[in-house]
Amino acid sequence: MTLIVFIVSLLAAMAVGVPVAFSLMFCGVTLMWYMGMFNSQIIAQNMIAGADTFTLLAIPFFVLAGELMNSGGLSRRIIDFAVACVGHVRGGLGIVAIVAAVIMASISGSAAADTAALAAILIPMMAKAGYNVPRSAGLIASGGIIAPVIPPSMAFIVFGVAANVSITQLFMAGIVPGILMGVALVVAWQITVRKDNIVPLPKASSAERLRVTGRAAWALGMPVIILGGIKAGVVTPTEAAVIAAAYAMFVGMVIYRELKPKDLPHVILQAAKTTSIIMFLVCAALVSAWLITAANIPGEITGYIEPLIDRPMLLMFVIMLLVLVVGTALDLTPTILILTPVLMPIIKQAGIDPVYFGVMFIMNCCIGLITPPVGVVLNVVSGVGRVPLGKVITGVTPFLLAQIAVLMLLVVFPEIVIVPAQWLR
C-alpha cells in the first residue's frame, strides 16, 4: 500500500503543475502522514544532509566551466577543428556535429549547454549546405545527450551520491558507451543522408588544418587535463571540476580573449541559477529517499519482480523499459533522484554491478531528453535553431532508435561496459 501512496502522491502533485522538487517533498510528507510518523524536523534534516556533501561541489564548478567554455570561444574552436577534419566528406557537417558533441561532452557534461552551442553554429551552416533541417536538428539533439555519459558528467555525480557508488569509477565506465553512442549516430546519419542534395564543404588544406588545430589546442587540452588527472589519481572529480572552471576562464580571458571581465557576472549568474535548480532537487529528493527506505518500498517492488532476481539480463531489460517510459515524462535529474533509491536495492540483490547499472541507467535517462512529450534537449534545439518542435521530433526519430539500439546492445553484452571500465580503473 505504501508503494501506491508514493506513486499516487507524486504523480498527483506533478499532474496539477507542482514543480518536481516540491512534488518530491509533498510525496515525502504524504508518506510520513500515512505511516503516522510526521515530523517536520525529518524534512529539514534530510534536506540539509542532501546538500551537505563535498562531492556535490563538483556540480556548480562543472556548470560554470560549461558556461565559460561557451562564452570564451572554446566551443566554437572545437567545431572549427571538426569542420577542418571531416567537413569535406559527404554528410560531413553531420559528422562534425557528432565529433564536436563527443569532444564537448568531455569538457562540460551538460546536454543542454552543449546542444545549444552546437545548434547555434551548425544548423545555419547545414541549412545553407542543403541538409534537411529537421533531421539536422534531430542529429544535433541526439549528439547533445552524449554529454552526461562521457565524463565529466553531472548526472554521474548525482547518481553516485544518491546510490553511494564511486563517481570516479562511473566516469571511467562511461567513456566507451559514450563513444559507442557517437558511432551509432554516425552510422544512422550516413544511412539517412544518402538521398539529400548536399553541397560538401571545400577540403581544408594541410596548412589550414594545422592552423585550426593550433587554435583549438587549448580547448582540446581541457578533457586531457580533466580525465588524465582523475585517471592518474591526482585529483578527485570535485577537484577536477574546480580545475576545469579555472582553466576555461584562463583560456577564454587570456588566450582567446573573447571572455571579458564585464561578462563574468552574467556567466556566474547563469551557472548559479542552473546549480540552484539541481541542488534543490537533490535536497528534496533526499527526503523522499529516506522515507522510501523507511517504508520498505524497494522490498515491496522486489516482491513483484522476485522471479526476475535470478535472471539479471531479463531484469535489466524490464528496468530499462521502465526507465524509458518514465523518461518520456521526467527530466534527467528528477528521474535519477526518484528511481535510484527504489532500484538500487534490487540491483544489489540481483548481483548486478552497480557501476555498470549506473552507466546504463544514465544512458537511458539521457535518451529521455530527446523523447517527447517533455524532451528538454528537443526544446533547446527547437528554440536555438528556430525549428518547429514537431519537425524536430520527426527529425530525431532515426537517431533516437540508434541510441536505443546501443542501450539494448549493452544490456545483452554487459562486458562492453564492464571490461573497459575495469581496465581504466
C-alpha positions in Angstrom: 0.0 0.0 0.0 2.9 2.4 0.7 4.0 1.9 -2.9 0.6 3.1 -4.1 0.7 6.1 -1.8 4.1 7.0 -3.0 3.2 6.8 -6.7 -0.2 8.4 -6.5 1.0 11.4 -4.3 4.0 12.0 -6.6 2.1 11.8 -9.9 -0.9 13.8 -8.5 1.3 16.7 -7.4 3.1 16.8 -10.8 -0.2 16.5 -12.7 -1.5 19.7 -11.2 1.6 21.6 -12.1 3.6 21.4 -8.9 7.4 21.7 -9.7 9.2 18.4 -9.4 11.2 19.4 -6.3 8.1 20.4 -4.3 6.3 17.3 -5.6 9.1 15.2 -4.1 8.7 17.0 -0.8 4.9 16.6 -0.9 5.4 12.9 -1.7 7.6 12.6 1.4 5.2 14.4 3.6 2.3 12.2 2.4 4.3 9.0 3.2 5.1 10.4 6.7 1.5 11.1 7.3 0.4 7.7 6.0 3.0 5.9 8.3 2.0 8.0 11.3 5.5 9.5 11.8 5.1 13.1 10.6 7.9 15.2 11.9 8.9 18.5 10.2 12.5 18.1 11.6 13.0 15.0 9.4 12.3 17.1 6.3 14.7 19.8 7.4 17.4 17.4 8.5 17.3 15.4 5.3 17.3 18.4 3.1 20.4 19.8 4.8 22.1 16.4 4.7 21.3 16.2 1.0 23.2 19.4 0.2 26.0 18.9 2.8 28.1 16.6 0.6 31.6 17.5 -0.6 31.1 15.5 -3.8 28.2 17.7 -4.9 30.6 20.7 -5.1 31.6 19.4 -8.5 28.2 20.4 -9.9 28.5 24.2 -9.7 32.1 24.1 -11.0 31.3 21.9 -14.0 28.2 24.0 -14.7 30.4 27.1 -14.5 33.1 25.5 -16.7 30.4 24.8 -19.4 29.2 28.4 -19.3 32.8 29.8 -19.5 33.5 27.4 -22.4 30.6 28.7 -24.5 31.2 32.4 -23.6 35.0 32.2 -24.0 35.1 30.7 -27.5 36.2 27.2 -26.7 33.1 25.6 -28.1 33.4 27.4 -31.5 37.1 26.4 -31.9 36.2 22.8 -31.2 33.6 23.0 -34.0 36.1 24.7 -36.3 38.5 21.9 -35.7 35.9 19.2 -36.5 34.9 21.1 -39.7 38.5 21.2 -40.9 39.0 17.5 -40.3 35.8 15.9 -41.7 33.6 18.8 -43.1 34.5 18.0 -46.7 33.2 14.4 -46.8 29.6 13.6 -47.9 27.4 14.3 -44.9 30.4 15.9 -43.3 28.7 18.6 -41.3 26.6 15.9 -39.6 29.8 14.1 -38.6 31.2 17.4 -37.5 28.2 17.8 -35.1 28.8 14.3 -33.7 32.6 14.7 -33.3 32.2 18.1 -31.7 29.5 16.7 -29.4 31.8 14.0 -28.2 34.7 16.4 -27.6 32.5 19.0 -25.8 30.9 16.2 -23.8 34.4 15.5 -22.3 34.5 19.1 -21.1 31.2 20.3 -19.8 28.9 17.3 -19.1 25.8 19.4 -19.8 23.4 18.2 -22.5 21.5 21.4 -22.8 24.6 23.7 -22.9 26.4 21.5 -25.5 23.3 21.2 -27.6 22.7 25.0 -27.6 26.3 25.7 -28.7 26.1 23.2 -31.5 22.7 24.2 -32.7 23.5 27.9 -32.8 26.6 27.4 -35.0 25.8 24.3 -37.1 22.1 24.5 -38.0 22.5 27.6 -40.2 25.6 26.1 -41.8 23.7 22.8 -42.5 20.7 24.6 -43.9 22.9 26.6 -46.3 24.7 23.4 -47.5 21.3 21.8 -48.4 20.9 19.4 -45.5 17.4 18.5 -44.3 17.0 21.0 -41.4 14.6 19.0 -39.1 16.9 15.9 -39.5 20.0 18.0 -38.8 18.3 19.4 -35.7 17.4 15.9 -34.6 21.0 14.8 -35.1 22.4 17.7 -33.0 19.9 16.9 -30.2 20.9 13.3 -30.3 24.6 14.2 -30.1 23.9 16.6 -27.2 22.7 13.7 -25.0 26.2 12.1 -25.1 27.4 14.8 -22.7 26.0 13.3 -19.5 27.5 9.9 -20.4 31.1 10.8 -21.3 32.9 12.2 -18.2 32.9 14.7 -16.6 29.2 14.1 -16.1 26.9 15.9 -13.6 24.4 13.1 -14.0 27.1 10.6 -12.7 27.8 12.8 -9.8 24.1 13.0 -8.8 23.7 9.2 -9.3 26.9 8.4 -7.4 25.8 10.5 -4.4 22.2 9.0 -4.5 23.4 5.4 -4.9 26.6 5.6 -2.9 28.7 4.4 -5.9 32.2 5.6 -6.8 32.0 8.6 -9.1 35.5 8.1 -10.4 34.5 4.5 -11.5 31.4 5.8 -13.1 33.4 8.4 -15.0 35.8 5.7 -16.3 32.9 3.3 -17.2 31.1 6.0 -19.2 33.9 6.5 -21.8 33.3 3.5 -24.1 29.4 3.7 -24.0 29.6 7.4 -24.9 31.9 6.7 -27.8 29.5 3.9 -29.0 26.6 6.4 -28.9 28.6 8.7 -31.2 29.5 5.8 -33.6 25.8 4.7 -33.7 24.9 8.3 -34.7 27.5 8.4 -37.5 26.1 5.1 -38.9 22.5 6.3 -38.7 23.4 9.7 -40.2 25.2 8.2 -43.1 22.2 6.0 -43.9 19.6 8.8 -43.7 21.6 11.4 -45.5 22.3 9.4 -48.7 19.5 10.9 -50.8 19.9 14.6 -49.7 21.2 17.0 -52.3 24.2 18.3 -50.3 26.9 20.8 -51.3 30.0 19.5 -49.4 32.4 22.0 -47.9 35.8 22.5 -49.7 38.5 20.3 -48.3 40.8 22.2 -45.9 44.5 22.3 -46.9 47.1 20.8 -44.6 48.2 24.3 -43.6 44.6 25.2 -42.8 44.1 22.1 -40.7 47.3 22.8 -38.8 46.3 26.4 -38.2 42.8 25.4 -36.9 44.3 22.6 -34.7 46.7 25.1 -33.2 43.9 27.5 -32.4 41.8 24.7 -30.9 44.7 23.1 -29.0 43.9 24.9 -25.7 40.2 23.8 -25.9 41.2 20.2 -26.8 43.6 20.1 -23.9 40.9 20.5 -21.4 39.5 17.0 -21.4 43.0 15.6 -21.3 43.7 17.5 -18.1 40.3 16.6 -16.5 40.3 12.9 -17.4 44.0 12.4 -17.1 44.0 13.9 -13.6 41.2 11.7 -12.5 42.6 8.6 -14.0 46.0 9.2 -12.5 44.5 9.7 -9.1 46.0 13.2 -8.9 42.6 14.9 -8.4 39.1 13.9 -7.3 36.1 14.6 -9.6 35.3 17.6 -7.4 38.9 19.0 -7.7 38.8 18.3 -11.4 35.7 20.5 -11.7 37.5 23.4 -10.0 40.4 23.0 -12.4 38.1 22.8 -15.4 36.4 26.1 -14.4 39.7 27.9 -13.7 41.2 26.5 -17.0 38.1 27.6 -19.0 38.3 31.1 -17.5 42.0 31.4 -18.2 41.8 30.3 -21.8 38.7 32.4 -22.5 40.2 35.6 -21.0 43.9 35.3 -21.6 44.4 33.0 -24.6 41.4 33.6 -26.8 40.4 36.9 -25.2 36.7 36.5 -26.0 35.7 36.4 -22.4 35.7 39.9 -20.9 35.6 40.8 -17.2 32.3 42.5 -17.8 30.9 39.1 -19.0 31.7 37.3 -15.8 28.8 38.4 -13.6 26.3 37.2 -16.3 28.2 33.9 -16.7 28.4 33.3 -13.0 24.7 34.2 -12.5 23.6 31.7 -15.2 25.8 29.0 -13.6 24.3 29.8 -10.2 20.7 29.5 -11.5 21.4 26.1 -13.0 23.2 24.9 -9.9 20.4 26.1 -7.6 17.8 24.1 -9.5 19.9 20.9 -9.4 20.8 21.3 -5.8 17.2 22.0 -4.6 16.1 18.9 -6.5 18.8 16.8 -4.7 17.8 18.2 -1.3 14.1 17.5 -1.9 14.8 14.0 -3.3 16.8 13.0 -0.1 13.6 13.5 1.9 11.7 11.0 -0.3 14.7 8.7 -0.5 14.9 8.4 3.3 11.2 7.7 3.5 11.3 5.2 0.6 13.8 3.2 2.7 11.8 3.7 5.9 8.6 2.5 4.2 10.5 -0.5 2.6 9.2 0.3 -0.9 12.2 -1.5 -2.5 11.1 -4.6 -0.6 7.6 -4.3 -2.0 8.8 -3.9 -5.6 11.2 -6.8 -5.1 8.2 -9.0 -4.2 6.6 -8.2 -7.5 9.7 -8.9 -9.6 11.2 -11.7 -7.5 11.1 -14.2 -10.4 13.5 -12.0 -12.3 16.1 -11.6 -9.5 17.9 -14.8 -10.7 17.8 -13.7 -14.3 19.8 -10.4 -14.4 19.6 -9.8 -18.1 15.8 -10.1 -18.2 15.7 -7.9 -15.1 17.8 -5.2 -16.8 15.5 -5.3 -19.9 12.5 -4.7 -17.7 14.2 -1.9 -15.7 15.4 -0.2 -18.9 11.9 -0.3 -20.4 10.6 1.2 -17.1 13.1 4.0 -17.2 12.4 4.6 -20.9 8.8 5.1 -20.1 9.5 7.4 -17.1 12.0 9.4 -19.2 9.2 10.5 -21.6 7.6 12.5 -18.8 10.5 13.5 -16.5 13.8 15.4 -16.9 17.2 13.8 -16.3 17.8 14.8 -12.7 14.3 14.1 -11.3 14.4 10.6 -12.9 17.7 9.8 -11.3 16.6 11.1 -7.9 13.3 9.4 -7.9 14.2 6.0 -9.2 17.7 5.4 -7.8 16.7 4.7 -4.2 14.0 2.4 -5.4 16.1 0.4 -7.9 19.5 0.2 -6.2 18.5 -2.4 -3.5 17.0 -4.6 -6.3 20.2 -4.3 -8.4 22.4 -5.3 -5.5 20.1 -8.2 -4.6 20.3 -9.4 -8.2 24.1 -9.3 -8.2 24.4 -6.7 -11.0 27.5 -4.5 -10.9 26.3 -1.1 -9.5 28.8 0.8 -11.8 27.5 -1.0 -14.9 23.9 -0.3 -13.8 24.8 3.4 -13.2 26.1 3.8 -16.7 23.1 2.0 -18.3 20.6 4.0 -16.1 22.2 7.4 -17.0 22.2 6.4 -20.7 18.6 5.6 -20.5 17.7 8.8 -18.7 19.6 10.7 -21.4 17.6 9.1 -24.1 14.6 10.6 -22.3 15.9 14.1 -23.1 15.1 13.5 -26.8 11.9 11.6 -26.2 8.5 13.5 -26.5 6.4 14.9 -24.9 8.9 16.5 -22.5 12.2 16.1 -24.4 14.2 19.0 -22.8 17.0 18.8 -25.4 14.4 18.8 -28.2 13.1 22.1 -26.9 16.6 23.5 -26.7 17.3 22.7 -30.4 13.9 24.0 -31.4 14.4 27.3 -29.6 18.0 27.9 -30.6 17.8 26.6 -34.1 14.3 28.2 -34.7 12.9 24.9 -36.0 9.3 23.9 -35.1 9.3 21.3 -32.3 7.1 18.9 -34.3 9.7 18.9 -37.1 12.5 18.3 -34.6 10.6 15.3 -33.2 10.3 13.9 -36.7 13.9 14.5 -37.5 15.2 12.9 -34.3 13.4 9.6 -34.8 16.2 7.6 -36.6 18.8 8.8 -34.2 16.6 8.0 -31.1 16.2 4.5 -32.4 20.0 4.3 -32.9 20.6 5.3 -29.3 18.0 2.8 -28.0 19.8 0.1 -30.1 23.1 0.9 -28.4 21.3 0.6 -25.0 19.9 -2.8 -25.8 23.2 -4.0 -27.1 24.9 -3.1 -23.8 22.1 -5.0 -21.9 22.8 -8.1 -23.9 26.6 -7.7 -23.7 27.4 -6.0 -20.4 31.1 -6.9 -20.9 31.3 -3.9 -23.4 30.9 -1.6 -20.4 32.5 -3.7 -17.6 35.7 -4.9 -19.2 37.0 -1.4 -20.4 35.8 0.1 -17.1 37.9 -2.4 -15.1 40.9 -1.7 -17.3 40.5 2.1 -17.0 40.2 1.8 -13.2 
